[in-house]
Amino acid sequence: FSRVERNIQEGDTKLFGFFDVSSTPYLIRAEAALDFGEYARAVEEAKKGYEIAVATHAHKQLLIFALGELSLAHALTGNKAEAEKYAKLLEKIGTFYPDNGIKPDKMNALARTYMALGDYSKALKKLRASDYGFGLMANVITGTSFVGESIFTYNELPKRFMTNKCLYETGRAAEAKSGYEKLLKHPGTVSNGDVYWMILFDLGRISEAEGNLDQAVDYYEKAVTVFEEQ
C-alpha cells in the first residue's frame, strides 16, 4: 500500500474516486468494539478495514472513517505513536471542493483522537473547523440519513458535547457550563443517553468546584441513573 499511502501523505487523493465499500463491515465491527471498550479488537478490525480501503482505492470518505477509527483505537490503548501516525495520515486527506461535504467527518474523527490523547486544545480547534456540519459518514455506515430531531440528537449533540468538554478541560469552565446548560434545555438531549449522562456528570464536577454541593450531588445522581439505564 506504500504508493497509495505516499499519495495521501502528499495530499494527492485523486486515486480515491471509486466507492468500494468492502471495508465497511470491519469498520462497523471496530466501532462496536470501541463502544464495548475492546480497544485491542478495535485496532485489529480497523486495521483490516483500512488495509482493504487502501487496496481497493475506496472513496476518501471511507478512508477518513478507517483512519479515524484506527487512530482513535490506538489512542485508547495508550499507543500514542501509532495514534499520531494515523492521525497525520488523516490530516493529509484533502476535503476541498468538491469534497467539502466530508470535512466534518475528518475534523470530528481527528477531534475524537486528540481528546483520547488528552490534547483538548487541538481537539477544540478541529471541532471548530468542522463548523458543526453534518458529515456524510452515517450514510455509508447505515445506508440511511438522519432526519428531523435525530439530526440534533445523534449528530449535533455529540459534537456540541465534545466542544464543551474541550472547553471545560482547557480551563474554560464558565463557557462549558453555559454550553452544557443549553444542551440540557434541548428536548433531544435526553434521547441520547450515552451523551446525556456525561453532560450531567461534568455539570456535577463544575457545581462541585463552585462549592454548590447539593446541586453537584443532584447532577451526579442523575448521571448515575442515566448511565445505568444504558
ROTIPA-337240 format. One line per 4 residues: number of its first residue (from 1); their letters; for each residue x, z, y of N, C-alpha, C, CB. Coordinates in nm, 3 decimals. Atoms other than C-alpha are relative to their C-alpha. Glycine has a CB too. Layout:
// residues N
NUM = a = X:Z:Y:X:Z:Y:X:Z:Y:X:Z:Y  ... .
***
This chain:
// residues 230
1 = fsrv = 0.083:0.000:-0.122:0.000:0.000:0.000:0.086:0.000:0.127:-0.093:0.122:0.001  -0.089:-0.017:-0.116:0.307:0.001:0.228:-0.031:-0.101:0.111:0.145:-0.015:-0.044  0.027:0.102:-0.103:0.216:-0.325:0.405:-0.121:0.037:0.083:-0.020:-0.137:-0.064  0.123:-0.036:-0.071:-0.134:-0.208:0.492:0.023:0.124:0.085:-0.115:0.024:-0.099 .
5 = erni = -0.025:-0.122:-0.077:-0.017:0.138:0.596:0.089:-0.029:0.121:0.066:0.106:-0.090  -0.086:0.038:-0.113:0.251:-0.021:0.813:-0.082:-0.063:0.110:0.111:-0.096:-0.046  0.088:0.059:-0.100:-0.017:-0.224:0.986:-0.079:0.107:0.075:-0.097:-0.100:-0.066  0.074:-0.110:-0.064:-0.216:0.095:1.051:0.090:0.068:0.102:-0.050:0.102:-0.105 .
9 = qegd = -0.093:-0.070:-0.087:0.091:0.265:1.199:0.031:-0.081:0.125:0.129:0.031:-0.075  -0.030:0.087:-0.113:0.150:-0.034:1.423:-0.125:-0.034:0.082:0.065:-0.128:-0.049  0.123:0.022:-0.075:-0.210:-0.032:1.539:-0.069:-0.130:-0.030:0.029:0.007:0.144  0.060:0.129:0.036:-0.294:-0.362:1.369:-0.100:0.023:-0.113:0.109:-0.103:-0.043 .
13 = tklf = 0.103:-0.027:0.100:-0.624:-0.315:1.188:-0.084:-0.124:-0.030:-0.090:0.113:0.046  0.078:0.123:0.022:-0.733:-0.679:1.165:-0.023:-0.026:-0.149:0.071:-0.119:0.063  0.019:0.018:0.144:-0.694:-0.656:0.787:-0.132:0.056:-0.048:0.114:0.064:-0.076  0.116:-0.073:0.049:-0.995:-0.432:0.768:-0.130:-0.059:0.053:0.011:0.148:0.039 .
17 = gffd = 0.120:0.067:-0.048:-1.272:-0.678:0.829:-0.110:-0.006:-0.104:0.033:-0.137:0.045  0.099:0.005:0.106:-1.450:-0.651:0.494:-0.069:0.134:-0.012:0.066:-0.040:-0.132  0.075:-0.125:0.012:-1.693:-0.388:0.383:-0.015:0.038:-0.146:-0.139:-0.012:0.066  -0.004:-0.047:0.137:-1.592:-0.294:0.031:-0.022:0.151:0.001:0.135:-0.039:-0.069 .
21 = vsst = 0.034:-0.143:-0.003:-1.745:0.047:-0.042:0.033:0.070:-0.132:-0.148:0.017:0.032  -0.031:-0.060:0.130:-1.592:0.118:-0.384:0.071:0.134:0.011:0.083:-0.094:-0.081  -0.066:-0.131:-0.020:-1.404:0.415:-0.235:-0.101:0.110:0.028:0.099:-0.009:0.114  0.100:-0.096:-0.046:-1.728:0.584:-0.130:-0.028:0.115:-0.098:-0.128:-0.072:0.029 .
25 = pyli = 0.027:-0.112:0.092:-1.801:0.786:-0.450:0.107:0.109:0.004:-0.013:-0.051:-0.141  -0.109:-0.097:-0.007:-1.459:0.951:-0.427:-0.007:0.081:0.129:0.136:-0.071:-0.011  0.007:-0.068:-0.129:-1.510:1.033:-0.060:-0.118:0.097:0.005:-0.011:-0.103:0.114  0.115:-0.091:0.007:-1.853:1.183:-0.127:0.037:0.124:-0.081:-0.121:-0.071:-0.064 .
29 = raea = -0.043:-0.115:0.081:-1.702:1.400:-0.400:0.099:0.088:0.077:0.064:-0.048:-0.131  -0.094:-0.077:-0.081:-1.424:1.502:-0.161:-0.074:0.087:0.101:0.097:-0.093:0.073  0.080:-0.077:-0.097:-1.681:1.608:0.098:-0.070:0.116:-0.068:-0.104:-0.091:0.069  0.067:-0.107:0.075:-1.872:1.807:-0.164:0.099:0.110:-0.037:-0.067:-0.057:-0.127 .
33 = aldf = -0.103:-0.098:0.036:-1.550:1.975:-0.279:0.038:0.086:0.121:0.124:-0.070:-0.057  -0.028:-0.076:-0.122:-1.477:2.074:0.081:-0.108:0.103:0.026:0.014:-0.095:0.120  0.111:-0.092:-0.022:-1.822:2.229:0.111:0.004:0.118:-0.095:-0.132:-0.074:-0.014  -0.007:-0.106:0.099:-1.761:2.430:-0.205:0.131:0.079:0.007:-0.017:-0.058:-0.139 .
37 = geya = -0.126:-0.070:-0.013:-1.417:2.542:-0.091:0.102:-0.036:-0.106:-0.024:0.146:-0.003  -0.092:0.045:0.104:-1.245:2.349:-0.371:0.098:-0.099:0.063:-0.077:-0.065:-0.122  -0.083:0.084:-0.084:-0.970:2.218:-0.147:0.098:-0.087:-0.078:0.075:0.084:0.098  -0.092:0.081:0.082:-0.725:2.103:-0.416:-0.073:-0.120:-0.058:0.062:0.085:-0.113 .
41 = rave = 0.079:0.110:0.053:-1.000:1.895:-0.573:-0.034:-0.099:0.111:-0.128:0.052:-0.066  0.032:0.088:-0.113:-1.093:1.760:-0.230:0.118:-0.091:0.031:-0.037:0.084:0.123  -0.120:0.081:-0.023:-0.734:1.643:-0.182:0.007:-0.112:-0.103:0.127:0.087:-0.007  -0.008:0.098:0.109:-0.742:1.468:-0.521:-0.101:-0.112:0.017:-0.021:0.069:-0.134 .
45 = eakk = 0.105:0.102:-0.015:-1.072:1.290:-0.460:0.022:-0.084:0.125:-0.138:0.067:0.006  -0.021:0.073:-0.125:-0.992:1.197:-0.101:0.118:-0.096:-0.013:0.024:0.098:0.115  -0.116:0.087:0.019:-0.654:1.056:-0.205:-0.039:-0.125:-0.079:0.113:0.076:-0.071  0.047:0.114:0.077:-0.822:0.835:-0.464:-0.081:-0.094:0.089:-0.084:0.046:-0.121 .
49 = gyei = 0.083:0.080:-0.090:-1.075:0.720:-0.207:0.083:-0.075:0.102:-0.100:0.087:0.071  -0.089:0.064:-0.099:-0.803:0.648:0.046:0.077:-0.116:-0.062:0.098:0.102:0.059  -0.078:0.104:0.067:-0.594:0.450:-0.202:-0.085:-0.123:-0.030:0.061:0.055:-0.129  0.090:0.113:0.027:-0.894:0.238:-0.300:-0.036:-0.072:0.129:-0.128:0.049:-0.072 .
53 = avat = 0.033:0.060:-0.129:-0.989:0.182:0.063:0.113:-0.088:0.050:-0.032:0.109:0.103  -0.116:0.080:-0.042:-0.637:0.060:0.138:0.015:-0.123:-0.089:0.128:0.085:-0.005  -0.021:0.111:0.094:-0.612:-0.154:-0.176:-0.105:-0.110:0.016:-0.003:0.052:-0.142  0.108:0.098:-0.011:-0.947:-0.324:-0.111:-0.017:-0.053:0.142:-0.130:0.063:-0.046 .
57 = hahk = 0.011:0.041:-0.140:-0.885:-0.376:0.261:-0.139:0.035:0.053:0.027:-0.152:0.016  0.133:-0.044:-0.041:-1.201:-0.176:0.326:-0.013:0.001:0.152:-0.030:0.139:-0.056  0.027:-0.007:-0.142:-1.365:-0.168:0.667:0.065:0.127:0.057:-0.153:-0.001:0.027  -0.072:-0.114:-0.058:-1.177:0.064:0.905:-0.089:0.124:0.012:0.055:-0.038:0.138 .
61 = qlli = 0.093:-0.113:-0.004:-1.489:0.282:0.922:0.020:0.090:-0.124:-0.146:-0.050:0.008  -0.024:-0.076:0.123:-1.433:0.385:0.560:0.141:0.058:-0.001:-0.023:-0.088:-0.123  -0.137:-0.049:-0.007:-1.062:0.419:0.622:0.007:0.126:0.088:0.095:-0.109:0.054  0.007:-0.118:-0.086:-1.138:0.663:0.904:-0.053:0.119:-0.078:-0.089:-0.028:0.123 .
65 = falg = 0.059:-0.109:0.076:-1.355:0.867:0.673:0.100:0.051:-0.105:-0.132:-0.045:-0.068  -0.095:-0.038:0.104:-1.093:0.864:0.396:0.115:0.082:0.058:0.054:-0.124:-0.070  -0.112:-0.071:-0.062:-0.808:0.969:0.625:-0.045:0.134:0.057:0.063:-0.084:0.109  0.053:-0.126:-0.053:-1.028:1.233:0.788:-0.016:0.104:-0.109:-0.133:-0.023:0.068 .
69 = elsl = 0.017:-0.093:0.112:-1.117:1.387:0.452:0.135:0.045:-0.055:-0.083:-0.066:-0.110  -0.131:-0.030:0.058:-0.758:1.370:0.330:0.079:0.095:0.090:0.079:-0.128:-0.023  -0.074:-0.088:-0.091:-0.605:1.527:0.640:-0.064:0.138:0.006:0.006:-0.062:0.141  0.069:-0.129:-0.004:-0.871:1.800:0.651:0.025:0.080:-0.127:-0.150:-0.021:0.021 .
73 = ahal = -0.021:-0.069:0.127:-0.834:1.882:0.283:0.140:0.060:-0.008:-0.023:-0.096:-0.118  -0.137:-0.052:-0.001:-0.457:1.918:0.319:0.013:0.118:0.097:0.099:-0.112:0.038  -0.007:-0.110:-0.097:-0.503:2.135:0.628:-0.058:0.128:-0.059:-0.076:-0.038:0.129  0.065:-0.118:0.058:-0.736:2.367:0.437:0.076:0.058:-0.118:-0.141:-0.036:-0.043 .
77 = tgnk = -0.086:-0.055:0.105:-0.487:2.401:0.153:0.125:0.064:0.059:0.040:-0.110:-0.100  -0.117:-0.056:-0.066:-0.227:2.506:0.408:0.119:-0.093:0.006:0.040:0.124:-0.068  -0.108:0.098:-0.001:-0.020:2.190:0.376:-0.001:-0.072:0.136:-0.015:-0.102:-0.118  0.002:0.053:-0.136:0.039:2.128:0.746:0.068:-0.136:0.010:0.067:0.098:0.094 .
81 = aeae = -0.075:0.125:-0.009:0.294:1.850:0.695:-0.084:-0.119:-0.046:0.128:0.008:-0.083  0.083:0.109:0.051:0.060:1.637:0.484:-0.122:-0.023:0.089:-0.044:0.028:-0.143  0.116:0.012:-0.089:-0.235:1.711:0.712:0.037:-0.079:0.125:-0.053:0.140:0.039  -0.044:0.070:-0.120:-0.040:1.593:1.015:0.038:-0.144:-0.030:0.117:0.074:0.063 .
85 = kyak = -0.036:0.136:0.040:0.089:1.289:0.826:-0.122:-0.092:0.001:0.064:0.001:-0.140  0.119:0.084:0.007:-0.260:1.159:0.756:-0.076:-0.002:0.132:-0.092:0.048:-0.111  0.062:-0.001:-0.133:-0.387:1.265:1.098:0.067:-0.104:0.090:0.009:0.140:0.064  -0.072:0.100:-0.079:-0.117:1.045:1.254:-0.043:-0.141:-0.038:0.151:0.015:-0.019 .
89 = llek = 0.051:0.131:0.043:-0.232:0.750:1.043:-0.139:-0.024:0.058:-0.003:-0.008:-0.154  0.134:0.011:-0.055:-0.586:0.819:1.157:0.004:-0.030:0.150:-0.080:0.128:-0.026  -0.014:0.023:-0.144:-0.475:0.830:1.521:0.029:-0.147:0.031:0.113:0.088:0.057  -0.043:0.138:-0.024:-0.335:0.478:1.484:-0.111:-0.103:-0.014:0.110:-0.034:-0.095 .
93 = igtf = 0.108:0.096:0.021:-0.665:0.316:1.387:-0.070:-0.030:0.132:-0.101:0.052:-0.105  0.061:0.037:-0.126:-0.797:0.124:1.683:-0.152:0.006:-0.003:0.044:-0.138:0.038  0.147:-0.006:-0.011:-1.153:0.186:1.798:-0.045:-0.061:0.133:-0.049:0.147:-0.011  0.039:0.071:-0.121:-1.167:-0.051:2.091:-0.105:-0.105:-0.034:0.124:-0.066:0.068 .
97 = ypdn = 0.103:0.102:0.022:-1.436:-0.316:2.135:0.054:-0.109:-0.091:-0.047:-0.060:0.135  0.141:-0.031:0.029:-1.595:-0.435:1.913:-0.020:0.119:-0.094:-0.067:-0.121:-0.058  0.008:-0.112:0.094:-1.519:-0.123:1.708:-0.021:0.134:0.069:0.125:0.006:-0.083  0.017:-0.125:-0.073:-1.600:0.134:1.977:-0.111:0.087:-0.059:-0.030:-0.029:0.145 .
101 = gikp = 0.109:-0.078:0.060:-1.908:0.239:1.777:0.047:0.102:-0.101:-0.098:-0.092:-0.065  -0.051:-0.095:0.099:-1.687:0.417:1.524:0.101:0.098:0.062:0.065:-0.075:-0.116  -0.091:-0.094:-0.067:-1.479:0.603:1.784:-0.042:0.145:-0.023:0.005:-0.030:0.150  0.039:-0.139:0.025:-1.690:0.921:1.744:0.040:0.049:-0.139:-0.149:0.016:0.016 .
105 = dkmn = -0.041:-0.038:0.135:-1.621:0.920:1.369:0.148:0.039:-0.004:-0.028:-0.114:-0.099  -0.144:-0.025:-0.002:-1.247:0.903:1.433:0.031:0.130:0.073:0.073:-0.117:0.066  -0.031:-0.118:-0.080:-1.241:1.169:1.704:-0.051:0.128:-0.065:-0.060:-0.015:0.139  0.054:-0.118:0.065:-1.464:1.407:1.514:0.081:0.037:-0.124:-0.147:-0.023:-0.038 .
109 = alar = -0.084:-0.025:0.117:-1.253:1.368:1.199:0.131:0.067:0.041:0.028:-0.131:-0.076  -0.124:-0.060:-0.049:-0.938:1.446:1.396:-0.025:0.143:0.048:0.059:-0.084:0.114  0.032:-0.135:-0.050:-1.107:1.744:1.561:-0.014:0.099:-0.115:-0.129:-0.002:0.083  0.015:-0.089:0.115:-1.200:1.890:1.222:0.136:0.041:-0.056:-0.084:-0.067:-0.110 .
113 = tyma = -0.133:-0.030:0.053:-0.841:1.864:1.102:0.076:0.095:0.092:0.080:-0.129:-0.019  -0.075:-0.085:-0.094:-0.693:2.015:1.418:-0.060:0.141:0.006:0.000:-0.063:0.140  0.060:-0.133:0.006:-0.943:2.301:1.402:0.048:0.074:-0.124:-0.154:-0.009:0.001  -0.046:-0.061:0.124:-0.843:2.366:1.042:0.147:0.041:0.010:-0.019:-0.096:-0.118 .
117 = lgdy = -0.140:-0.033:-0.021:-0.479:2.370:1.156:0.017:0.108:0.108:0.077:-0.125:0.040  -0.006:-0.103:-0.103:-0.568:2.620:1.429:0.038:-0.051:0.137:0.096:0.105:-0.041  -0.034:0.058:-0.129:-0.490:2.378:1.713:-0.131:-0.034:0.073:0.090:-0.128:-0.017  0.132:0.016:-0.062:-0.816:2.429:1.903:0.007:-0.078:0.130:-0.063:0.135:0.026 .
121 = skal = -0.015:0.075:-0.124:-0.681:2.283:2.226:-0.002:-0.150:-0.027:0.130:0.040:0.071  -0.003:0.142:0.035:-0.605:1.948:2.063:-0.136:-0.044:-0.054:0.112:-0.027:-0.103  0.131:0.032:0.055:-0.935:1.958:1.876:-0.102:-0.021:0.111:-0.048:0.110:-0.095  0.093:0.011:-0.112:-1.122:2.008:2.202:0.016:-0.133:0.072:0.020:0.116:0.099 .
125 = kklr = -0.025:0.128:-0.065:-0.957:1.702:2.355:-0.062:-0.115:-0.080:0.150:-0.023:0.016  0.058:0.105:0.084:-1.067:1.490:2.059:-0.152:0.000:0.008:0.045:0.018:-0.146  0.146:-0.009:-0.009:-1.424:1.617:2.076:-0.051:-0.057:0.131:-0.045:0.145:-0.014  0.043:0.051:-0.130:-1.448:1.538:2.444:0.022:-0.150:0.010:0.075:0.071:0.112 .
129 = asdy = -0.024:0.144:0.001:-1.304:1.194:2.383:-0.108:-0.075:-0.076:0.136:-0.031:-0.059  0.105:0.065:0.079:-1.587:1.125:2.139:-0.128:-0.017:0.079:-0.029:0.079:-0.125  0.119:0.009:-0.086:-1.845:1.169:2.416:-0.129:0.034:-0.075:-0.010:-0.140:0.059  0.114:-0.038:0.080:-2.078:1.320:2.156:-0.076:-0.120:-0.056:-0.093:0.084:0.081 .
133 = gfgl = 0.068:0.120:0.050:-2.155:0.967:2.047:-0.039:0.014:-0.145:0.089:-0.121:0.018  0.048:-0.002:0.140:-2.343:0.907:1.724:0.080:-0.100:-0.079:-0.152:-0.031:-0.009  -0.083:0.088:0.082:-2.097:0.768:1.473:-0.081:-0.073:-0.105:0.108:0.079:-0.068  0.066:0.084:0.098:-2.179:0.518:1.203:0.022:0.046:-0.144:0.048:-0.141:0.014 .
137 = manv = -0.039:-0.036:0.135:-2.034:0.700:0.903:-0.117:0.045:-0.087:0.103:0.108:0.004  0.115:-0.046:0.079:-2.366:0.853:0.796:-0.068:-0.116:-0.071:-0.100:0.072:0.089  0.063:0.117:0.063:-2.496:0.504:0.726:0.078:-0.045:-0.123:-0.010:-0.114:0.100  -0.082:0.040:0.113:-2.204:0.433:0.494:-0.021:0.096:-0.117:0.149:-0.004:0.040 .
141 = itgt = 0.004:-0.100:0.106:-2.230:0.757:0.301:-0.139:0.017:-0.059:0.049:0.132:0.053  0.135:-0.027:0.049:-2.606:0.794:0.276:-0.085:-0.124:-0.015:-0.068:0.096:0.090  0.082:0.120:0.004:-2.734:0.442:0.328:-0.124:0.012:0.087:-0.040:-0.032:-0.142  0.116:-0.021:-0.086:-2.980:0.581:0.580:0.047:0.031:0.141:-0.089:0.116:-0.053 .
145 = sfvg = -0.032:-0.036:-0.137:-2.995:0.657:0.950:-0.071:0.129:0.037:-0.038:-0.113:0.097  0.067:-0.117:-0.054:-3.066:0.984:1.123:-0.104:-0.047:0.100:0.102:0.098:0.067  0.106:0.037:-0.093:-3.390:0.967:1.317:-0.056:0.125:0.064:-0.112:-0.081:-0.071  0.071:-0.108:-0.066:-3.574:1.183:1.566:0.081:0.127:0.014:-0.125:0.031:-0.074 .
149 = esif = -0.062:-0.131:-0.017:-3.493:1.553:1.562:0.127:0.015:-0.082:-0.098:0.108:-0.039  -0.117:-0.015:0.086:-3.239:1.515:1.282:0.127:-0.051:0.066:-0.022:-0.073:-0.131  -0.118:0.046:-0.071:-3.006:1.330:1.520:0.069:0.118:0.064:-0.038:-0.106:0.107  -0.059:-0.121:-0.058:-2.955:1.658:1.703:0.046:0.096:-0.107:-0.100:0.069:0.093 .
153 = tyne = -0.026:-0.105:0.098:-2.970:1.891:1.403:0.123:-0.026:-0.085:-0.118:0.017:-0.089  -0.107:0.028:0.095:-2.722:1.713:1.179:0.113:-0.085:0.056:-0.056:-0.068:-0.120  -0.109:0.077:-0.059:-2.512:1.508:1.420:0.052:0.065:0.126:-0.046:-0.142:0.029  -0.043:-0.057:-0.126:-2.504:1.652:1.769:0.032:0.150:-0.010:-0.106:-0.022:0.105 .
157 = lpkr = -0.019:-0.145:0.009:-2.535:2.021:1.677:0.139:0.037:-0.053:-0.107:0.061:-0.090  -0.134:-0.036:0.049:-2.218:2.036:1.462:0.110:-0.028:0.103:0.030:-0.076:-0.127  -0.102:0.032:-0.099:-2.018:1.863:1.736:-0.002:0.098:0.116:-0.020:-0.142:0.052  0.010:-0.094:-0.111:-2.151:2.092:2.007:0.045:0.140:-0.043:-0.145:0.004:0.053 .
161 = fmtn = -0.053:-0.127:0.050:-2.080:2.393:1.788:0.152:-0.003:0.003:-0.052:0.029:-0.144  -0.145:0.011:0.003:-1.723:2.270:1.738:0.060:0.010:0.140:0.041:-0.131:-0.065  -0.049:-0.006:-0.138:-1.680:2.224:2.113:-0.001:0.143:0.051:-0.085:-0.088:0.091  0.008:-0.139:-0.047:-1.799:2.576:2.190:0.095:0.091:-0.077:-0.142:0.052:-0.014 .
165 = kcly = -0.096:-0.076:0.080:-1.589:2.714:1.905:0.140:-0.017:0.057:-0.003:-0.045:-0.149  -0.132:0.026:-0.059:-1.283:2.550:2.056:0.016:0.070:0.134:0.023:-0.151:0.015  -0.003:-0.071:-0.128:-1.370:2.688:2.398:0.026:0.149:-0.022:-0.132:-0.021:0.078  -0.015:-0.143:0.029:-1.400:3.037:2.251:0.141:0.032:-0.047:-0.102:0.044:-0.106 .
169 = etgr = -0.131:-0.027:0.059:-1.075:3.016:2.055:0.115:-0.029:0.096:0.017:-0.080:-0.126  -0.104:0.024:-0.101:-0.885:2.893:2.362:-0.019:0.090:0.122:-0.001:-0.147:0.043  0.011:-0.102:-0.104:-0.992:3.193:2.571:-0.107:-0.023:0.105:0.128:0.012:0.068  0.106:0.029:-0.098:-1.293:3.046:2.749:-0.133:0.050:-0.055:-0.008:-0.154:0.031 .
173 = aaea = 0.115:-0.062:0.065:-1.546:3.289:2.609:-0.129:-0.016:0.079:0.027:0.147:-0.022  0.121:0.012:-0.082:-1.788:3.268:2.903:-0.065:-0.137:-0.017:0.033:0.025:0.149  0.052:0.134:0.020:-1.823:2.891:2.864:-0.059:-0.015:-0.140:0.109:-0.105:0.023  0.049:0.007:0.138:-1.860:2.926:2.489:-0.132:0.073:-0.014:0.104:0.060:-0.097 .
177 = ksgy = 0.123:-0.078:0.008:-2.126:3.193:2.528:-0.118:-0.078:0.058:0.016:0.134:0.075  0.106:0.079:-0.063:-2.327:2.976:2.765:-0.041:-0.117:-0.088:0.046:-0.052:0.138  0.029:0.113:0.087:-2.299:2.679:2.532:-0.073:0.041:-0.125:0.128:-0.071:-0.037  0.067:-0.050:0.120:-2.397:2.881:2.225:-0.144:0.040:0.029:0.077:0.121:-0.057 .
181 = ekll = 0.136:-0.044:-0.034:-2.698:3.031:2.401:-0.093:-0.119:0.022:0.003:0.088:0.126  0.081:0.121:-0.017:-2.818:2.682:2.495:-0.038:-0.058:-0.136:0.076:-0.105:0.085  0.029:0.052:0.133:-2.791:2.576:2.131:-0.107:0.083:-0.070:0.128:-0.002:-0.083  0.101:-0.086:0.063:-2.997:2.876:2.020:-0.141:-0.032:0.051:0.033:0.147:0.027 .
185 = khpg = 0.130:0.031:-0.059:-3.277:2.763:2.251:-0.057:-0.131:-0.055:0.011:-0.008:0.151  0.048:0.128:0.052:-3.297:2.425:2.082:-0.067:0.024:-0.136:0.117:-0.102:-0.013  0.072:-0.024:0.126:-3.558:2.425:1.801:0.069:-0.059:-0.123:-0.138:-0.056:0.009  -0.065:0.062:0.114:-3.341:2.203:1.583:0.115:0.081:-0.057:0.051:-0.133:0.039 .
189 = tvsn = -0.115:-0.078:0.044:-3.063:2.461:1.555:-0.028:0.078:-0.128:0.044:0.096:0.108  0.030:-0.084:0.116:-3.238:2.684:1.303:-0.012:-0.081:-0.129:-0.130:0.077:0.023  0.015:0.084:0.118:-3.281:2.388:1.068:0.134:-0.027:-0.069:-0.065:-0.132:0.038  -0.132:0.022:0.057:-2.906:2.361:1.013:0.068:0.136:-0.017:0.087:-0.096:0.090 .
193 = gdvy = -0.049:-0.136:0.022:-2.823:2.699:0.864:0.150:0.010:-0.008:-0.058:0.054:-0.124  -0.146:-0.002:0.011:-2.460:2.606:0.796:0.066:0.019:0.135:0.049:-0.128:-0.065  -0.054:-0.014:-0.135:-2.401:2.586:1.170:-0.063:0.119:0.071:-0.024:-0.129:0.082  0.075:-0.106:-0.068:-2.667:2.833:1.283:0.065:0.136:-0.018:-0.143:0.005:-0.053 .
197 = wmil = -0.056:-0.133:0.023:-2.504:3.135:1.118:0.134:0.016:0.073:0.019:0.025:-0.149  -0.128:-0.010:-0.068:-2.165:3.053:1.273:-0.017:0.020:0.150:0.083:-0.126:-0.026  0.030:-0.023:-0.141:-2.318:3.036:1.620:-0.035:0.147:0.022:-0.117:-0.092:0.047  0.040:-0.141:-0.010:-2.478:3.377:1.566:0.122:0.092:-0.016:-0.106:0.034:-0.107 .
201 = fdlg = -0.118:-0.082:0.024:-2.151:3.517:1.432:0.092:0.004:0.122:0.077:-0.052:-0.121  -0.088:0.004:-0.117:-1.946:3.401:1.730:-0.063:0.071:0.119:0.033:-0.144:0.038  0.068:-0.074:-0.106:-2.208:3.535:1.970:0.013:0.150:-0.024:-0.148:-0.040:0.010  -0.024:-0.141:0.032:-2.171:3.866:1.788:0.139:0.043:0.042:-0.020:0.024:-0.149 .
205 = rise = -0.138:-0.030:-0.039:-1.796:3.855:1.844:0.012:0.011:0.151:0.097:-0.107:-0.054  -0.005:-0.001:-0.146:-1.845:3.775:2.211:-0.068:0.126:0.054:-0.068:-0.126:0.057  0.072:-0.120:-0.044:-2.101:4.055:2.254:0.082:0.125:-0.027:-0.136:0.009:-0.069  -0.084:-0.116:0.034:-1.869:4.299:2.078:0.115:0.014:0.099:0.055:-0.014:-0.143 .
209 = aegn = -0.111:-0.003:-0.096:-1.581:4.204:2.309:-0.046:0.044:0.138:0.066:-0.138:0.009  0.056:-0.040:-0.129:-1.810:4.258:2.607:-0.045:0.145:0.000:-0.118:-0.090:0.035  0.041:-0.141:0.009:-1.893:4.608:2.481:-0.147:0.018:-0.024:0.038:0.071:0.125  0.144:-0.006:0.027:-2.256:4.522:2.407:-0.019:0.010:-0.150:-0.076:-0.124:0.059 .
213 = ldqa = -0.004:-0.018:0.144:-2.251:4.668:2.058:-0.136:-0.019:-0.067:0.053:0.135:-0.033  0.133:0.017:0.060:-2.627:4.676:1.996:-0.032:-0.148:-0.019:-0.109:0.068:0.089  0.025:0.145:0.009:-2.654:4.305:2.071:0.092:-0.064:-0.104:0.021:-0.067:0.138  -0.094:0.052:0.097:-2.344:4.237:1.863:-0.051:0.022:-0.142:0.138:0.065:0.017 .
217 = vdyy = 0.054:-0.033:0.133:-2.497:4.413:1.561:-0.119:-0.089:-0.032:-0.041:0.149:-0.007  0.118:0.085:0.022:-2.818:4.216:1.607:0.042:-0.142:-0.038:-0.089:-0.003:0.128  -0.049:0.135:0.033:-2.628:3.885:1.608:0.063:-0.003:-0.139:0.102:-0.046:0.105  -0.066:-0.005:0.131:-2.420:3.990:1.306:-0.102:0.007:-0.113:0.095:0.119:-0.008 .
221 = ekav = 0.103:-0.014:0.104:-2.726:4.093:1.107:-0.075:-0.131:-0.021:-0.099:0.112:0.037  0.068:0.129:0.010:-2.900:3.765:1.186:0.091:-0.103:-0.068:-0.043:-0.051:0.140  -0.095:0.093:0.061:-2.585:3.573:1.090:0.008:0.021:-0.150:0.140:0.016:0.063  -0.005:-0.032:0.143:-2.568:3.752:0.754:-0.125:-0.051:-0.071:0.016:0.152:-0.022 .
225 = tvfe = 0.126:0.043:0.060:-2.934:3.680:0.685:-0.002:-0.152:-0.019:-0.119:0.044:0.086  -0.001:0.145:0.009:-2.896:3.308:0.762:0.101:-0.047:-0.103:0.030:-0.061:0.136  -0.105:0.037:0.095:-2.572:3.288:0.564:-0.047:0.018:-0.144:0.126:0.083:0.025  0.045:-0.028:0.136:-2.726:3.446:0.256:-0.113:-0.093:-0.043:-0.044:0.144:-0.012 .
229 = eq = 0.109:0.093:0.031:-3.024:3.212:0.279:0.053:-0.138:-0.040:-0.095:-0.014:0.120  -0.058:0.130:0.035:-2.785:2.919:0.234:0.035:-0.009:-0.147:0.123:-0.027:0.083 .
***
